[in-house]
Amino acid sequence: MMFLAEEIEAYSVLHTEEESELLKSLNRETHANVLSPRMLSGHLQGRLLSMISRMIRPERILEIGTYTGYSALCLCEGLAPQGKLITLDINEELENFTRRFFDKSSFVNHIDYRIGNAIDIIPTLDDSFDLVFIDADKINYKAYYDLCLEKVRRGGFLIADNVLWSGKIIIQENTKIDKDTQALLDFNRAVHEDKRVSNILLPVRDGLMILQKL
Ligand SMILES: C[S@@+](CC[C@H](N)C(=O)[O-])C[C@H]1O[C@@H](n2cnc3c(N)ncnc32)[C@H](O)[C@@H]1O
C-alpha cells in the first residue's frame, strides 16, 4: 500500500535536501547487490532521521537493525563531536559490504558496528542513550522497547520503523492476523498506553513511531 500519492512523494523528494554521494552509492549498490533492498530507509526517511538527529545532537545513539548501514549513516549526521552510534545486526553476511561504506564515511571512528542478536547484546550495553532507532525483526519490537527504554535517558527519544506495516495494522473483518502484524499491533498499543512516554505515530513511508521518555 502506498500511503502518499506517488506524485506527492516524488514532489516531496524533489524538494528535500539531496543525499550525500556516499549515501547515493550505498542506496544504488544495495539495490544492485543485496537481497530485500526495500528494507533500506531511503532518501526521504533518511533525511528525516538525519534532521531529527541534528535536532537532538545525541552523544549516544543505539540502532537495532543495521542492514547495509544507510540509516546509521543518516543518524550519525547529528552526533555530537565526541558522539558514538552503536548499531546491531544479526546478519553476518552483510558485514563486509556494510563495513566498506562505514570505512568510507567521515563517521567511521564514531560507529560501533556489532554482529549478533540484539536481544542478547542490548542487556550488555552500559551506555545511556539520547536516541534509539528500532528497525529489526517485528516480532521482537516490544522486547526491544522494554530493553531499550530503561537505557534511554529522561528526555531522550526512541523511533521505531514500519509500525504501519504496509497498512496491515488496519484489520479487515474475518482476516487472519499474522504474527508480525500482531506484534506491531501490540507494540503500537503498548507505546500509546505507556505513561512513561509521549508519542506520535508519523505516517511517513511505512510509519514511524516517535516517542520521548518523560
Ligand atoms: C529493515 S532492515 C534495517 C534497515 C536499516 N535500518 C536501514 O534503514 O537502512 C532490518 C535488519 O534487522 C536485522 N535483524 C533482524 N533480526 C535481528 C536481531 N534479532 N538482532 C539484530 N538484527 C536483526 C536484519 O538482519 C536486517 O538487516
The ligand as an ORCA input file, in Angstrom:
! r2SCAN-3c Opt
* xyz 0 1
  C      14.719     -3.278      7.875
  S      16.373     -3.836      7.977
  C      17.202     -2.433      8.659
  C      17.278     -1.278      7.670
  C      18.204     -0.174      8.085
  N      17.908      0.294      9.416
  C      18.042      0.970      7.108
  O      17.164      1.803      7.318
  O      18.769      1.014      6.104
  C      16.267     -4.967      9.327
  C      17.604     -5.579      9.758
  O      17.391     -6.160     11.056
  C      18.249     -7.270     11.183
  N      17.773     -8.135     12.269
  C      16.717     -8.997     12.270
  N      16.626     -9.643     13.441
  C      17.634     -9.179     14.227
  C      18.070     -9.458     15.560
  N      17.422    -10.360     16.321
  N      19.143     -8.795     16.039
  C      19.801     -7.893     15.275
  N      19.432     -7.583     13.997
  C      18.369     -8.217     13.486
  C      18.200     -7.922      9.799
  O      19.343     -8.744      9.590
  C      18.131     -6.694      8.870
  O      19.401     -6.374      8.361
*
